[in-house]
Amino acid sequence: MLLFNDELLQEQAFSFPLPNRGLAFGDGFFETLIFAEGRLRLAADHCARMQRAAAALHLALPPTLATSHALAATLARLAQANALNAARLRLQVWRAGGGRYTPPTAVAEWLATAEPHVPDESALHQVNFARETQSVFSPLSFCKGPQAWLYVRAAHERQQRGLAEIILCDAAGHVAEGGAAAIFWLQANVLYTPALATGCVAGVRRAAVLRAAPAAGLTCREGLFSADDLLRAEAVFTANVAAVRAVRGVGNHRFAAPAPALLARLGAV
């Protein structure tokens, strides 16, 4: 089952209406969300990013998605319709109507799909910096969708090089993010992560980790850091809505495993 504009439909009964501005112009955004243990994880963070993305694109979110309570209730309905206790959800939002570049309306249409969520918190051993793709800062780089081509390119390179994860840097060489996750490193009780100015996504798990860090006795520093800064770290990990995963090596550099209790505390949702 899927949800199209709040209507539950069988997948085989769904047809994509045309014209579609999401398909034609990428005029929209998407969210990847996790429903588990009877609730939508980080619903408030997802909703805040969606509201910011909608404002940047001059879109009006429908009432069923516009608040964290409404978003959680809407997507719980989808998970339950698919009989999934743990679900990975994709919510695609785009501008209604046709036209050319000039937006004809602020009305948004949306599609939500669900698949089983199988957590993978295993360590990442084969990680390296991207050679072919750089992060790009833009007014929309904080959200997911408008620059998705960049992550497709990075994923292709990761696959071709046989890596478990790939690290993107911006044009000036500042570390930005993993191919599908925020990146963090620890050194002398300081937690480092790249600033949004690098073009990295404003991940919901990124925000949750930064909130949890002070209570774990860590000082947080967001900034512009070089690859060498990361390679001098004591421990490195990635974090996205699906999992927090230790990085045990980048290229020929090896890192200690972050303390499991610390990762659990920072990854709590």
BAFISE-546823 format. One record per residue: residue in one letter; x, y, z of N, C-alpha, C in turn. Coordinates in steps of 0.001 Angstrom, whole numbers. Example, Ala and Ser with C-alpha at 12.3 -4.5 7.8 and 13.67 -1.06 7.14 Angstrom:
<sites>
> res n_px n_py n_pz ca_px ca_py ca_pz c_px c_py c_pz
> A 13190 -5690 7800 12300 -4500 7800 13200 -3300 7800
> S 12850 -2250 7080 13670 -1060 7140 12900 30 7870
</sites>
This chain:
<sites>
> res n_px n_py n_pz ca_px ca_py ca_pz c_px c_py c_pz
> M 841 -1198 0 0 0 0 881 1254 0
> L 366 2301 -636 1037 3594 -607 13 4679 -307
> L 504 5852 28 -358 7003 272 -77 8051 -788
> F -1117 8428 -1528 -996 9491 -2516 -1996 10582 -2145
> N -1456 11732 -1748 -2315 12844 -1310 -3330 12384 -256
> D -2835 11567 679 -3577 11063 1836 -4602 9988 1486
> E -4542 9415 298 -5427 8315 -73 -4620 7026 -142
> L -5039 6025 616 -4380 4731 585 -4726 4000 -710
> L -3712 3542 -1430 -3914 2852 -2701 -3021 1621 -2771
> Q -3492 595 -3455 -2634 -516 -3800 -1604 -33 -4828
> E -386 -510 -4714 667 -49 -5627 291 -280 -7085
> Q -307 -1429 -7387 -655 -1735 -8773 -1793 -866 -9302
> A -2524 -226 -8392 -3628 641 -8812 -3189 2088 -8987
> F -1945 2396 -8633 -1476 3776 -8674 -944 4118 -10057
> S -1337 5259 -10565 -774 5790 -11808 -295 7205 -11546
> F 848 7525 -12119 1469 8821 -11861 837 9876 -12745
> P 195 10893 -12164 -453 11914 -12991 560 12824 -13676
> L 277 13205 -14897 1096 14136 -15659 260 15339 -16065
> P 856 16523 -16172 2269 16834 -15963 2658 16734 -14492
> N 3956 16586 -14253 4472 16459 -12899 5728 17309 -12775
> R 5665 18335 -11958 6787 19267 -11841 7965 18667 -11079
> G 7699 17681 -10231 8805 17003 -9578 9646 16261 -10588
> L 8979 15586 -11519 9665 14840 -12573 10316 15785 -13578
> A 9618 16831 -13948 10096 17725 -15009 11212 18657 -14544
> F 11094 19174 -13315 12027 20211 -12860 12688 19917 -11511
> G 12365 18793 -10883 12857 18568 -9526 12288 19591 -8565
> D 11068 20054 -8841 10435 21130 -8072 9785 20540 -6820
> G 10625 20151 -5869 10122 19543 -4653 11264 18979 -3833
> F 10943 18125 -2882 11950 17544 -2002 11429 16212 -1482
> F 12292 15476 -766 11827 14231 -169 12408 14073 1226
> E 11791 13207 1997 12262 12842 3333 12335 11326 3421
> T 13360 10828 4099 13437 9414 4453 13222 9321 5954
> L 12263 8503 6367 11858 8463 7762 11780 7021 8251
> I 11905 6848 9561 11819 5516 10166 10655 5487 11156
> F 9792 4480 10956 8708 4204 11904 9073 2919 12633
> A 9181 2978 13946 9545 1793 14731 9009 1944 16146
> E 8716 815 16761 8224 787 18144 6993 1665 18303
> G 6147 1649 17269 4875 2342 17339 4916 3839 17164
> R 6047 4377 16691 6120 5836 16527 7055 6210 15382
> L 6868 7426 14906 7745 7976 13879 8933 8628 14574
> R 10114 8143 14294 11304 8696 14928 11560 10131 14473
> L 11955 10963 15414 12402 12329 15122 11395 13104 14284
> A 10122 12908 14612 9054 13551 13829 9190 15072 13832
> A 9508 15652 14985 9619 17114 15063 10744 17634 14181
> D 11876 16899 14139 13002 17323 13298 12659 17200 11817
> H 12005 16095 11445 11575 15948 10057 10625 17072 9662
> C 9676 17355 10531 8688 18381 10206 9349 19753 10070
> A 10297 20057 10954 10984 21351 10876 11749 21492 9568
> R 12421 20413 9138 13155 20491 7869 12189 20611 6695
> M 11064 19882 6748 10064 19989 5687 9485 21391 5601
> Q 9216 21992 6738 8681 23356 6736 9687 24333 6134
> R 10962 24135 6476 12006 25011 5928 12152 24796 4423
> A 12106 23530 3980 12220 23241 2550 11034 23801 1783
> A 9841 23637 2336 8645 24170 1676 8722 25685 1552
> A 9193 26351 2605 9324 27815 2552 10339 28231 1496
> A 11461 27497 1400 12495 27840 420 12004 27652 -1012
> L 11088 26685 -1200 10545 26403 -2535 9211 27100 -2783
> H 8753 27882 -1813 7463 28587 -1917 6319 27597 -2134
> L 6339 26544 -1310 5297 25523 -1330 4494 25584 -36
> A 3229 25227 -120 2367 25138 1057 2169 23667 1407
> L 2659 23254 2571 2464 21865 2979 988 21618 3276
> P 443 20483 2857 -949 20164 3185 -1092 19904 4685
> P -2279 20088 5243 -2478 19901 6686 -2030 18540 7197
> T -2133 17501 6382 -1751 16146 6811 -253 15992 7032
> L 554 16976 6580 2007 16918 6729 2571 18125 7460
> A 1756 19093 7782 2246 20412 8168 2713 20541 9609
> T 2340 19611 10484 2798 19629 11873 3404 18276 12205
> S 4208 18233 13248 4840 16959 13609 3796 15928 14022
> H 2738 16365 14708 1679 15442 15114 958 14883 13884
> A 624 15767 12930 -77 15326 11725 808 14412 10887
> L 2087 14772 10762 3025 13954 9982 3140 12553 10583
> A 3289 12487 11900 3429 11189 12561 2179 10343 12388
> A 1009 10958 12527 -245 10211 12388 -438 9722 10956
> T -111 10566 9986 -270 10203 8575 613 9020 8200
> L 1869 9065 8615 2794 8013 8212 2647 6742 9052
> A 2154 6880 10267 1822 5683 11052 716 4908 10353
> R -206 5620 9775 -1298 4984 9032 -758 4144 7876
> L 261 4655 7194 853 3921 6082 1586 2679 6575
> A 2384 2827 7633 3108 1678 8169 2144 591 8619
> Q 1074 991 9274 96 26 9766 -651 -643 8618
> A -933 115 7567 -1619 -466 6406 -770 -1534 5731
> N 557 -1403 5859 1471 -2387 5289 1897 -3442 6309
> A 1284 -3416 7488 1580 -4390 8556 3066 -4441 8879
> L 3697 -3247 8967 5120 -3165 9241 5352 -2621 10652
> N 5982 -3411 11500 6335 -2933 12831 7522 -1972 12776
> A 8395 -2197 11811 9528 -1307 11574 9552 -1000 10085
> A 9403 263 9740 9266 646 8336 10223 1775 7980
> R 10786 1676 6798 11540 2772 6190 10582 3448 5225
> L 10323 4706 5446 9320 5442 4683 10003 6492 3808
> R 9462 6665 2627 9935 7748 1750 8745 8633 1440
> L 8913 9907 1721 7872 10898 1480 8375 11877 430
> Q 7721 11887 -721 8095 12764 -1830 7054 13869 -1945
> V 7506 15120 -1975 6619 16278 -2063 7014 17091 -3282
> W 6020 17496 -4095 6316 18299 -5282 5183 19287 -5542
> R 5460 20273 -6364 4468 21296 -6685 3439 20746 -7667
> A 2193 21007 -7396 1113 20575 -8283 1134 21389 -9578
> G 442 20862 -10594 272 21597 -11847 1404 21389 -12827
> G 1342 22110 -13925 2329 21986 -14989 3090 23280 -15160
> G 3105 23775 -16396 3809 25015 -16676 5277 24801 -16950
> R 5967 25930 -17099 7417 25882 -17318 8105 26246 -16013
> Y 9167 27044 -16056 9892 27318 -14820 9061 28110 -13808
> T 8268 29047 -14287 7504 29887 -13361 6477 29054 -12605
> P 6524 29040 -11261 5586 28210 -10496 4141 28668 -10699
> P 3248 27744 -11065 1856 28119 -11282 1033 28163 -9997
> T 1542 27561 -8924 774 27449 -7686 1724 27111 -6549
> A 1257 27314 -5329 2014 26890 -4145 1501 25557 -3611
> V 470 25015 -4235 -144 23759 -3771 832 22595 -3982
> A 945 21755 -2964 1842 20598 -3051 1053 19301 -3162
> E 1590 18365 -3936 1107 16992 -3957 2174 16126 -3298
> W 1794 14912 -2888 2789 14083 -2206 2478 12601 -2333
> L 3551 11832 -2198 3474 10377 -2282 4341 9799 -1173
> A 3802 8835 -428 4566 8163 625 4546 6665 378
> T 5697 6041 453 5820 4599 268 6535 4000 1484
> A 6381 2690 1668 6939 2021 2841 7607 715 2444
> E 8663 383 3150 9320 -911 3001 9832 -1324 4381
> P 10111 -2600 4577 10617 -3026 5888 11934 -2334 6221
> H 12093 -1998 7494 13349 -1406 7970 14130 -2456 8731
> V 15331 -2730 8244 16224 -3685 8902 17460 -2897 9357
> P 17589 -2615 10652 18711 -1795 11125 20061 -2441 10819
> D 21036 -1603 10456 22405 -2058 10233 23334 -1064 10918
> E 23824 -1435 12077 24734 -568 12829 26149 -1139 12841
> S 26449 -1986 11876 27787 -2564 11790 28813 -1483 11453
> A 30057 -1729 11865 31128 -766 11620 31466 -690 10134
> L 31954 460 9726 32367 709 8342 33893 657 8282
> H 34426 -306 7543 35877 -499 7511 36529 74 6253
> Q 35859 4 5121 36421 488 3858 35750 1805 3484
> V 36397 2900 3869 35850 4246 3645 36962 5094 3028
> N 36590 6007 2130 37591 6901 1564 36916 8156 1029
> F 37730 9120 675 37229 10391 156 36867 10258 -1327
> A 35818 10936 -1726 35385 10932 -3121 36424 11620 -4002
> R 36578 11105 -5202 37478 11708 -6184 36718 12447 -7275
> E 35482 12028 -7543 34758 12513 -8715 33641 13502 -8395
> T 33245 13601 -7142 32084 14412 -6786 32393 15281 -5575
> Q 31955 16534 -5631 32122 17463 -4513 30753 17933 -4023
> S 30678 18221 -2747 29454 18820 -2229 29338 20248 -2758
> V 28109 20722 -2863 27844 22058 -3414 26845 22771 -2497
> F 27263 23875 -1923 26344 24646 -1090 25352 25400 -1964
> S 24092 25407 -1552 23061 26179 -2247 21974 26526 -1225
> P 21025 27394 -1594 19928 27687 -676 19073 26477 -336
> L 19239 25367 -1086 18444 24168 -847 19294 22963 -465
> S 20597 23146 -263 21442 21992 31 21154 21384 1399
> F 20468 22116 2266 20143 21585 3591 19096 20477 3542
> C 18280 20439 2478 17198 19452 2410 17529 18372 1389
> K 16682 17356 1333 16940 16200 477 16116 16296 -797
> G 16760 16105 -1922 16016 16089 -3185 16592 16971 -4263
> P 16684 18287 -4032 17139 19165 -5117 18542 18851 -5636
> Q 19411 18278 -4790 20763 17943 -5235 21007 16430 -5192
> A 19948 15656 -5376 20076 14199 -5260 21040 13611 -6281
> W 21172 14245 -7444 22107 13747 -8464 23516 13603 -7891
> L 23894 14512 -6986 25226 14512 -6403 25463 13214 -5622
> Y 24446 12786 -4875 24586 11576 -4057 24489 10316 -4908
> V 23791 10406 -6023 23774 9283 -6965 25179 9092 -7549
> R 25824 10186 -7950 27196 10109 -8469 28145 9533 -7414
> A 28014 10017 -6189 28886 9550 -5116 28670 8068 -4842
> A 27404 7630 -4852 27106 6221 -4613 27671 5344 -5721
> H 27630 5857 -6948 28209 5098 -8066 29714 4936 -7867
> E 30384 6022 -7484 31824 5939 -7242 32118 4990 -6076
> R 31345 5084 -5013 31535 4180 -3873 31441 2726 -4317
> Q 30432 2436 -5111 30237 1070 -5597 31402 627 -6479
> Q 31830 1489 -7399 32907 1137 -8320 34230 906 -7589
> R 34442 1598 -6488 35690 1469 -5736 35604 421 -4628
> G 34454 -210 -4474 34297 -1250 -3471 34349 -739 -2050
> L 33838 460 -1825 33854 1067 -495 32547 809 241
> A 32622 834 1553 31413 736 2373 30748 2097 2529
> E 31551 3159 2466 31031 4528 2556 32027 5440 1872
> I 31546 6590 1427 32384 7571 743 32176 8916 1424
> I 33237 9716 1492 33175 11010 2163 33300 12108 1116
> L 32350 13024 1122 32355 14154 193 33013 15373 839
> C 33755 16105 41 34314 17390 446 33792 18461 -490
> D 33868 19730 -67 33457 20804 -956 34625 21195 -1870
> A 34405 22190 -2718 35421 22566 -3710 36700 23083 -3069
> A 36592 23598 -1837 37775 24101 -1130 38476 23016 -332
> G 37948 21779 -383 38581 20675 327 38097 20459 1740
> H 37044 21170 2141 36506 20969 3485 35638 19714 3516
> V 35787 18903 4532 34955 17712 4698 33500 18143 4840
> A 32585 17458 4140 31176 17837 4162 30295 16763 4809
> E 30342 15526 4295 29422 14496 4779 29756 13168 4127
> G 29119 12107 4627 29180 10837 3949 28227 10831 2777
> G 28265 9751 2008 27402 9671 838 25932 9613 1172
> A 25599 9147 2382 24196 9067 2783 24037 9299 4278
> A 24976 10047 4861 24933 10251 6312 25803 11442 6695
> A 25495 12041 7835 26382 13046 8421 27616 12351 8965
> I 28715 13093 9073 29940 12513 9607 30397 13307 10829
> F 30874 12573 11832 31345 13151 13091 32678 12524 13443
> W 33494 13271 14207 34697 12664 14763 34981 13231 16144
> L 35682 12426 16918 35974 12725 18318 37463 12928 18520
> Q 37804 13968 19288 39196 14204 19647 39213 15016 20933
> A 39804 14471 21970 39963 15149 23262 38629 15675 23795
> N 37623 14809 23813 36291 15144 24339 35587 16263 23569
> V 35987 16473 22326 35307 17422 21449 34704 16624 20289
> L 33454 16908 19990 32766 16277 18862 32742 17266 17707
> Y 33339 16879 16588 33426 17737 15414 32459 17246 14336
> T 31876 18193 13603 31085 17858 12424 31105 19044 11468
> P 31056 18795 10163 31093 19894 9197 29897 20836 9325
> A 30135 22108 9058 29073 23114 9050 28217 22964 7799
> L 26988 23449 7882 26088 23387 6724 26616 24192 5551
> A 27545 25120 5806 28142 25921 4731 28932 25060 3750
> T 29267 23831 4117 29963 22927 3187 29016 22358 2146
> G 27709 22548 2329 26730 21962 1420 26154 20654 1914
> C 26512 20256 3136 25970 18998 3662 24487 19160 3993
> V 23787 18029 4001 22364 18010 4365 22222 18280 5859
> A 21195 19025 6211 20872 19265 7624 20105 18055 8143
> G 20824 16970 8380 20195 15712 8735 19478 15745 10065
> V 18373 15019 10152 17622 14993 11411 18415 14252 12487
> R 19160 13205 12128 19979 12501 13119 21181 13357 13493
> R 21692 14129 12544 22772 15083 12842 22331 16023 13955
> A 21130 16579 13814 20615 17497 14831 20450 16796 16175
> A 19972 15545 16143 19755 14799 17379 21084 14505 18080
> V 22122 14158 17310 23432 13893 17902 23988 15154 18551
> L 23867 16291 17881 24373 17546 18442 23614 17943 19708
> R 22338 17598 19790 21581 17873 21014 22032 16978 22164
> A 22342 15719 21840 22680 14745 22880 24113 14883 23379
> A 25003 15438 22572 26430 15445 22899 26769 16156 24213
> P 26236 17359 24488 26611 18025 25749 26296 17201 26991
> A 25158 16498 26986 24809 15656 28127 25760 14478 28279
> A 26456 14130 27192 27444 13054 27236 28837 13579 27568
> G 28929 14854 27938 30197 15447 28336 31072 15911 27196
> L 30467 16095 26024 31236 16498 24850 30971 17957 24491
> T 32007 18633 24044 31868 19959 23452 31671 19786 21954
> C 30718 20512 21364 30428 20382 19931 31058 21519 19150
> R 31659 21185 18037 32209 22201 17140 31788 21895 15712
> E 31004 22793 15144 30651 22742 13727 31540 23740 12999
> G 32102 23342 11873 32984 24275 11191 33478 23757 9860
> L 34489 24442 9339 35121 24080 8072 36417 23358 8406
> F 36440 22053 8149 37561 21218 8544 38144 20505 7324
> S 39453 20339 7335 40130 19659 6224 40093 18147 6410
> A 40455 17442 5348 40574 15994 5445 41598 15606 6500
> D 42687 16367 6619 43704 16070 7631 43134 16213 9038
> D 42240 17174 9240 41605 17318 10553 40863 16040 10924
> L 40124 15490 9977 39391 14257 10239 40359 13101 10490
> L 41422 13025 9719 42346 11897 9835 43122 11920 11148
> R 43148 13057 11835 43805 13132 13142 42867 12714 14281
> A 41643 12340 13952 40651 12022 14980 41012 10746 15734
> E 40457 10658 16946 40584 9432 17736 39557 8391 17276
> A 38365 8866 16960 37285 7972 16527 36371 8744 15588
> V 35739 8016 14666 34887 8623 13635 33619 7791 13528
> F 32491 8462 13276 31258 7728 13022 30353 8518 12090
> T 29434 7806 11452 28412 8451 10623 27069 8306 11311
> A 26141 9153 10933 24811 9109 11540 23774 9570 10533
> N 22754 8744 10341 21580 9169 9592 20348 8625 10282
> V 19181 8843 9703 17955 8467 10389 17872 6967 10624
> A 18585 6174 9826 18514 4722 9944 19458 4158 10993
> A 20642 4784 11175 21639 4166 12053 22783 5121 12368
> V 23478 4812 13462 24773 5412 13798 25809 4310 13641
> R 26868 4570 12839 27831 3514 12512 29264 4008 12700
> A 30047 3247 13408 31457 3569 13596 32213 3430 12284
> V 33151 4336 12049 34065 4264 10904 35413 3814 11449
> R 35883 2655 11032 37133 2116 11574 38344 2447 10714
> G 38105 2927 9495 39239 3299 8670 38836 4195 7523
> V 39692 5163 7204 39543 6003 6014 40852 5904 5245
> G 40799 5304 4065 42027 5033 3349 42909 4109 4177
> N 44166 4530 4396 45099 3724 5193 45101 4104 6669
> H 44275 5053 7048 44213 5491 8442 43212 4649 9209
> R 43635 4153 10382 42759 3367 11240 42345 4198 12451
> F 41114 3950 12912 40594 4662 14077 40157 3663 15138
> A 40196 4115 16372 39654 3305 17460 38139 3261 17334
> A 37555 2243 17915 36092 2150 17934 35541 3108 18974
> P 34562 3945 18629 33938 4768 19650 33332 3888 20736
> A 33347 4352 21973 32779 3568 23063 31328 3226 22751
> P 30933 1951 22809 29547 1570 22492 28511 2340 23306
> A 28803 2585 24571 27850 3318 25415 27675 4748 24910
> L 28781 5356 24458 28696 6722 23930 27897 6744 22649
> L 28158 5806 21733 27400 5754 20481 25909 5530 20759
> A 25609 4664 21705 24220 4404 22047 23544 5668 22579
> R 24288 6421 23392 23726 7653 23962 23517 8708 22885
> L 24499 8856 22006 24372 9846 20936 23337 9435 19897
> G 23149 8119 19740 22214 7624 18729 20814 7422 19231
> A 20550 7684 20491 19218 7464 21037 18217 8399 20364
> V 17038 7840 20000 15999 8650 19345 14660 8403 20043
</sites>
